[in-house]
Amino acid sequence: MRPQGLSLFLAASSLSLPFSTPAQQTDAVIVTASRFPEKALSAPIGMTIINERQIRESAALDLPGLLAQEAGFIVRDSTGSPDRQVDLRGFGAAADQNSVVLINGRRLNEIELVSVRWSSIPLESVERIEILRGSGAVLYGSGATGGTINIITRGATPGETRATLRASNGSLGARELGGGISAANEQLGVALRFNDQSADNYRLNNRFVQKNVDGELRLFG
């Protein structure tokens, strides 16, 4: 059961205020290893799963920062934007072309020499992340030599009301505000999440501004 009430988390100059009503927790369903829903213990390949509690307690401000805490990941910042290069299993400059990033099982990688737009996925929207190390080219096609990262977003759960708010402030004019709200009854669920980032960065004419809003509507049954 999820604890009821208001909790305060303060880490890395970030303020997070999550609130939720009780909801029944279910066993994680793994879809990355075989592309078919299954339990973690039944998966034919070893997986790393970053669950909702680990995300909340990590103090990470974005997805690259969260992945950098896992073994086998190297995160590089060469542009000053939050869309940093995430290198799985040490492919260096070619890392973006050797790892496949999925969101709810759908490919997110662009077919060009750029990093995934991590900043377009608010951290508040992530329920869990499934990491498959080693070649997944048979299942996911070209570019999966290093592995696969499947990001599962959090949707509304029947009988649950949830709200989050996160704010941070840093040097060089960096600031961020993010949050979301979701509610559902037995037939219909609605979720809305937002993220607003900006920074002057360390070079002239390198200001960064990113605003994201995403929503989800679910019909149950």
N, C-alpha and C positions, 0 to 999 in steps of 0.2 A: 504494500500500500504506500502511496506517496504521502509524505508528511504534509499536514495541513497547517497553514499559517504563513507568516511573512518572514523571510530569511534575508540576511544582509551579508554579502560577500565583498571583501575589499582586497584587491591584489593588483599589483603592477599599475597603480594609478588608475584603476578601473573600478567603477561602481556598478554592481549588478543587483537588481531587486526582483527576484523571481517569486511569483505567487501562483499557487494552483490548488484546486480542490482534489480530494482523494480520487484515485483512478486505479483500476486493476492493472498490474504489470504482467506482461506475457513474456514467454521465452523468445529470445532473439531469433529471427528467421534470416538465414544467410542465403543470399542469392548470387554473390559474386563468383564463388568457386565453380558452380555448375550451371548458372543461369536459370536454375529452377529452385523455387522456395524449399528450404529444408532447415532442420535444426543444426546448431553449431557442431554438436558431437557427431552428427551423421555426415558432415562434409568430407569429401574424399581428399581434400588438400588443406594443409594447415593455414589458418587465417588469423589475422590480428583484428580485433574489433575494439574500436573506441566508442564506448557507450555514452549515454546522456550524462550520467554522473561524472565520468572522467572529463568530459568536455567542460562541465560546469566548474569543476575543481581545478582545472589546468591553469587558470589565469591567462590563457591565450586570448588575444584580441582578434585573431583572424585564423583562417584555415591553414595557411603556411606556418604560422607560429605554433599551431596545434600539432601539425605533422612533424615539425622539427623536433618534437620531444620523443618521437618514436625511433627505435633502432633502424638503421639503414637509410635514413633520410638526411639529405643535406639541402639546406635552403639558402639560396643566393639572392642578394639584392644588388642588381647592377643598374637599376633605372630610378630608384627612389620612390616607386609606386608600390602599392600593396600587392600587386600581381607579381610576386617574386617567383623565381624558378625553383621548383620542387624536384629534387634529384633523388629518385628511388634506386638504390643499389649502385650508385657511383658511375653514371654515364657522362658526367662532366657537361661540356657545352651542348652535347646532343641529348640531354636528359628529357627535354620537352617532347622529343620524337621517339622516346623509348618507354614511356609510361602512359597508360590510358586512364583518363579521369572520367568517371561516370557520375551522373546525378539521377538517382532512382533507376539505375540500369541503362540510362541513355547516354551516349557518348557526348562529352563536352569539349574535347580537344578540337581546336581548329586545324585544318589541313594547311598549316603554314608554320614558319619558324618563330613562333611567339609562345609565351607562357599562357597557361589557362587563366581566364579572368576570374581568379579566386575572389576578388572584391565584389563580384556580382552575386555571391552566395552569402547572405548574412549568417553569422555564426549562430544566431538565435533560431534559425530555421533548421538546423542540423539535429537529427535524432541520434544517428550513429554513423560511423565510418567503417567500412569493411576494406581491409588491405590484403591483397593477394600478391605475395612476392614470387618472383620467377615468371618465366614466360607464360603469358595467357593468350598468345597469338591465335591458337586454335579456336578459342571461343570468341575473342574480341577483335581479331584481325590485326592488321599491321600497326606497329607502334606499341605493342604490349610486351616487348621483350623484357623490360625491367619489372613489370608488374602492373597491377590494376588497383585503382583507388575508386571505390564505389561510395558515393555520398548519399545517404538516405535522409530525406527531409522529414520533418515532424509535421504530421497532419493533426487535425482535430480528432479527439477520441470521444466516443459517445459518453455522455454524462460528465465530461470534464470541461472546466473553465480555467484558462491559464493566461497569465500576462507576465511579460518580462520587460525590463528596462535596463540599459547599460550605457554608461557614459565614461569617457576618458579624456585626458588632456595631457599634452606633452610639449617637448621643446620644438623649436622651429615652426611654431604655429600649428602643431598637430592637434587635432581634436576629433572626437568621434561620438556619435549618439546613435544608439540602436535599440530595438525592442520589437515586441510583437504581442498579439493577442489572438486567442483561439477559443472557440466555444462550439459545443455540439449537443444535440439531443439524440434520440434513438434513430432518427431518419436523416438528419442533415448536419453537416459540420462545416464551419467557416474558419479560416485562419488568415491573418494579415500580418506581415512583418516588414520592417523598414530598417535602413542603415544609411547614415550620413557621415561621410569622412572628408576631411580636408587637411592639407599640410602645405607649408611653404617650401619644404625640403631644403637640402643643403647646397643647391646650386641656383644661380640666377635663372629666371624664366623657366622654373621647373615646378611651379605650383600644381598641386594635385587636388581635384575635387571629384568626389564620387557619391552619387545618390542612388539608392536602390529601394524598390518596393516590390514585394511579391505577395501574391495571395493564392489561396487554394480553397476549392469548394469540393466537398465529398458527399456522396450519397451512399448511405449504408443499406445493405440488404439488396 
